[in-house]
Each structure stands twice: as structure tokens, then as C-alpha cells.
Amino acid sequence: MQYHWLNKKNNNKLIIFFTGWSFDANPFNFLKCEDYDILILFDYNSLDLPEIPEYKEYFLISWSMGVFSAYLVKDKLPKFTKKLAINGTLCPVDNEFGIPEKPFLLTLKHAEKGLQAKFYQNIFQTDEEYNRYLKTPVKRPILNRVSELNSLYERIKNTKLIYEKYYNKVIISTNDKIIPTQNQINFWSKNLNPKIIESGHFPYYNFESWNEILCI
């Protein structure tokens, strides 16, 4: 796992953010940190965590495949005041509760080509959002992102379906082209009342700050 301190100013509160597959910290630099320190985790080729300093209060935000990955390392994470899942489930490849298996396997098979073509366009709801992303795109090497998806799939195959209540807040987008909106609702509505927002898989351009995300 790689990490990036988006903000590290000895604040009392730390947000730990687990990104989605193939992302890094670069597309999130626009979000205001305010009185939070922000630690961004990405690249799930391994699940080795960096050292996490001591804070008075911790908050977890996980997105997409990061929702599953954060759960896998939950015993090594601090105790959180709030644990927020955004557009992801604990059954990330599943015909009812995640990405249906057939399109996921196609993505896996053609990952290198897809990352150079339309994958990132499908992340966003509008062309305007996609063009905004292109100004601060992911910088990781393509092959690193491809191997990450293979690593994720191996973990998914070797993990029994998880229904445990871990997260206490869920945000789901209405127009998610990556993880079908209804599948996310199917998973979370058993234990929680998800907050539904008008957006694509990448909802962050709807917000100005990390605190706004936490408080939605």
C-alpha cells in the first residue's frame, strides 16, 4: 500500500481515506482540509499499512474497492468516530451486492487497455467532470494499476461474503457505472439507511471539503 499525507499539520483530527482501485492522491488535492490532517492510502498490491500517528480523533472514509480493502485491515486501524463507505460494498464482485462477475472479469482481462481508454470516463457522470479530472489525473504507472486489480481479485476470491456491520454511514450515487447503484442498495439496506446522492462513481466534485463529505 502506498500513502500520501495531503495535510499533516498536527491537528487533533485525522481522516484516513482509502481510495478506489487504480487511483492515487492526485485527483483529491482540491478538497479543503480545514482542521483535519488527511492521510490518503492507495495501491492495494499489498495491504501493508504505514505507521499511523496518534490523534485525539480518527475518521475513516473509504471509496469503491477501498471499502473492502479497509475492512480487511480493520484490526490494524485505530478506533474511528465515524466510518463512511462511498460507492462500494464488502462484496465487491457479486451479481447481487457488487460488480457483476462478467463485466468485472472483462475489466480484469482488458485492464491495461481499459485504463488507457474509457475506464476513467465511466467513473464520472458528465464530460465536464471527466475534463476536470484530466487536469489532475492519476500518476501511477499503468502496469502497477493492472497488477493491483489482479491482487484485489485474489483477495476477493479468497474472502467469504461479508455481511458484518462495520461502517456506520454509507453514500451511494444514483448514476454509478462501475458498481451498480441497485446492487449497493441491496447490500447496505439490510443494516443501514444509505444516503443517496446525484452523482457518478466519483462523487467528490460535489464537495468542497473533507468535512463536507463527513457531514453529509
N, C-alpha and C positions, 0 to 999 in steps of 0.2 A: 504494500500500500504506500502510495506517495501522499505527501501532505504539503499544505501551504498555509502560512499564517496571513490571512487577509488583514487582520488587525491584531496587534499584540502590544497593548499599552497599559498592562497591569490594571485593567478594570476588575470589578468584583464578579462580573458575569461572563461566562464563556458559552458561546454557541459552537457546537460541533456539527458540521454539515457533511453528510455522506452524499456525494454526487451520484449521478446515474452512470451507466456504462458509457465508456468512450469519452467522458468529459474530464476536464481539469478545472482549475480555479479561474481561468481567464475570463469566461463569459459572465462571471458573477461580480466582477470588480466594481460595477456601477452601484451596487446596493450599499446604502449608507450603514455604517457600523454603529454609529452613535456611542452609547456607553457599554457596548459589548466588545469583548475580544472574539475573534472569529477564526476557528481552525477548520480548514476545508480538507477533507480526505477524499482520495480518488485512486483509481488504478487498482482493481481488485485481482490482479495477477497473484497477489498474496494477500493474506489478511493480517499481516504483522502491523500492529499499531505503533505510532510514535509515542514518545513519553508525553503524558498529559499533565500539565502543571496543576497545582492546587488552586481552586477558586471557591468563593463562597457559594456560588450557584451555577449550575450547569443546565443547558438546554440542548436537546437533540432535534435536528431537522434532517430527515432522510428523504431522498428522492429516487424514484424509479428503482433500479437494481440496488441502490443504496439502502432501500428499506429492508431488503432481505439481508444484505451484507452486514448492516449494523446489528441486526438481530443475531447473526451468527457469532458476533464478538461481544455481545451484550454483557457477559460476565467479566470482561476486561475493561468495561467502560464505567465512568462514575455514575452516581445516582443523580437522575435528572429531575428537575422541577416539572418540565413538560417534555413529552416525546411526540414529535409531529412527523407523520408519514405523508408524503406528497406523491400522488400518481405512481404508486407501487403497492405490491402486496407481499405477503410472506410465502406465497406460492407463485413465483414469478413466471413459470412456464406451466400453464394449466389451462385446459379448454374452458373451464368454468370460472376460475379465480385469477387468471393471469394472462400472459400472452399465449394464445392458442399454439399448440405444438407445431403444426405445419408451417405457419409463417415464421415462427422462431427458427426452425431448422433451416428454412430457406435463407433467413438473415445470416445464420451461422455459416452456411455453405458459401455464401457470396459476400461475406463481411467486408473484405478488402475493397471490392468493387463498390459495394453499397456506401461505405464511408466516404468514397470519393465522388459519389453521385447524389442520390436523393434521400439518403437516410436523415440528414440534418434538416432538409426541407420538411420532412414529415414530422419532425419534432415540434414545429411551430404551427400556429393556427393560420397565420397570414404571411404573405410575401414581405410585407413591411417588417414583421418581426424577424424573418429569416435574414433580410438585408441588414438589419441592425446587428444580428449575431455575427455576420461576416466581418464587421468592424473589429470585433474582439473574439475571434474563433478559438476553438481548442487548438493547442500547440503540440500535443503529444504525437509521436510517430504513429503512422497508420498500423504498422505491424504490432506495436505494443497494444493498441486497442483491439486488434483482431485476437491476439493471444488472451487478452483479458476476457473476451466473450467465451472463449473455449474453457478458461478456468472457471468462470461463473457457471457454465453449463455442467461441468463435472461436479461442482458442489450441489447444484440443484438436483441432479440425478441421484446423488448420494444422501439427500436430506429428505426425511419423511415430511409429508404435508404438515404445515404448521398452522394451528388454529389458536395458539395461546394468545391471550390478550397482553400485549407488551406496550404498544403505542396507545396514547390516550387522546390523540387528536388526529384526524385524517382530512386531507384535502384531495378532492377528485375533480379533474377537469371535464367539461362537457364534451370536448372535441379531441379526445386523446386518440391519436392514430397509432400509437405504439402499444399501449396496454388498454384494451377496450374499456370504455367507461363502465359499461354494464358489468363486466367481469370484476372490476374493482368494487363496485357497489355490492355485488354478490358476496365478495369476501368480507368486507368490513361491516356491512349492515347487521351481521349476526351479533356483534358485540358493541358497535359504536354507531353514532349517527353522523355520517360523513358530511363535511361542508362541501357543497358543490359550487364550483365557480366556472364562469365562462372563459375558457382558455383552451389551448392545445396542451401537449405533453409537457412543454416547457412554459410554466406559468409566471416566470419571475419578472417579466416585463410589466406585469400588472402591479408591481410593488415598487416602492422607492427605498425601503429599508428592511433589514432583517427583523427588526422589532414589529414592523407592519405584518410580516409573514406570521410571526409567532402569535400575534393578537387577532388574527382573522377569525 
